[in-house]
Amino acid sequence: MDYGQLFSLTFWQEVFSTNPLSVHFLVSILDILIVWFLVYKLIQMLKGTRAVMLARGVVLFFVIRVIADVIGLTTISWLMNQIITYGVIAAIIIFQPEARKALEQLGQTVNFKSEKDNLDEVEKIIEGYEKAVAYMSKRKIGALISIEKTQSLDEYISTGIPVHADITGELLINIFIPNTPLHDGAVIVKNHQVAVACAYLPLTENSSVPKEFGTRHRAAIGLSEVTDALTIIVSEETGGISITKNSEFLNDLSMEQLGKILRVELVEAPEEKKNLLQTLDSKFIRRKKDE
């Protein structure tokens, strides 16, 4: 089947004129669904890479190829065939790093881990956060750590310096040590890895935020207003620990409260999350309710 036949009215009439209970019809529908699923997964893997521009060009060539076949433009159709045939080879050579990354991501999706293994990995990461925050809070070292949830932070990741390292307490501490190249700005965590350091976050325009909170807190609140990211802040002035998420600002947290929030947010327990937010003491939330 060529591309012209695939997008022709005759092809779709043949598919849907078949008995819906027949094996041929079900196989045809399954075939279409598998193709669309693979295209969707491919787009997900290419998102945020240079290969996105290549993918757009490839789609454009295929569209031209299909139109040429349907209309009967044989010369253009032949030319598009040559470009597609040799373009694939050229793309593999030029975009070898992106292709390797996509294959690695594909391998990760089929890497089956038990629930216990996943929980152990998350617990190790949470312990890294706790170790770093405890160290920096005690010594009044300012810190800003944003953890990506369901909404992408690629826009803000692009403003930082790439790190791409596993999360450890030692790494986070070293990043935020004063007078080092990466200490200014935010660390952004993506897929349980430190994606970048020294990133810029949007400042809140909420005038009700108390003046006692500086740029780090306002950046964390600003990010929470436009994404569902979880952001940890350590105050450079007081050593106080705060967290923002979904426009909520929890300040003056103890290490025990921080640990509970991280475990609820990263392990995903909605009922526990609701109960925890109800019991946490937050001056900012009380102020919002009173207004």
Phi, psi and omega in degrees: 000127177269175184294325178298318179294322182299321183261008181275156180295326182299319181299312182290328176295322180293320181294312187273351174275348178286151177303121183302339181266359182281156179295321181300316180296314182296321179294320179297316179296318178297320178300314180296316181297320180296318180298314180294324178296316179296320177297318179298314180295324178296317178298320178298318181290326182278345184300131178085007179243167178294338183291349178299317179297320177298317182299320178298319178296319179297316179299318179298318179297319180294321178298314178298320180298316181295313180299318180298320178294317183295316182284329181101026178275088189294322182294313179296320179299316179297318180297317179295323177299317180294317180296316181295318182297308183277338178293327178297317179296316179296321181295321180298321180288313184290319185254037179302317179298318179293322179296320179296318179297319180297319179293324177295319178295321178297319178296325179292327181291335179256012177274096187282124176238146177288160179299325180295319179298317179296318180295321178296321180294316179295319180298321178296321179294316179299320177297326176295316176300313183298317181297316182292315182295318180299317180295312185287325179296318181296326184257007179055050175261119182293141181211151179216111184235116180252129182250118180293135177251241183275334181266134185294142175250020184303326180301322182270332175299325181295343181271352185260183178258121184302138177237308178051060182228155176295150183279123172221156178299319181297318180296313181297320179298313181297325180296320187265003175301129183303150176066024173252158187301332186255001190288335182275140181095194187249148167270133177244127181257128180226129180055044178060031174223150174286106182285308181216162170237167177062035180271157179257134179246155181286135179279142178290149174253012180289114183286349181276354177292125183304146182295341182292342181268131185269202186297320180301312181295319181292326176293319179295317178295319178300317179294322181292341180278340184243349177219174176259021180296149175260123184238130178258132179236134170245124183285133177285334182277318187245343186079005180294150183252131179225162177220141173236146174192133178051048178068009176260138183237111180254114185242169181055048180273147172274167178297325179295316178295320177301313180299319180296316181297315181299318181291321178292316183288320186272337178266348175064080174232090188302319182293318178296324179297316181297315180294323182293316181296331179287331184265342182292140177271112181226115180298322184294318179295319178298321181294319180297322179290327183285336185284000000 
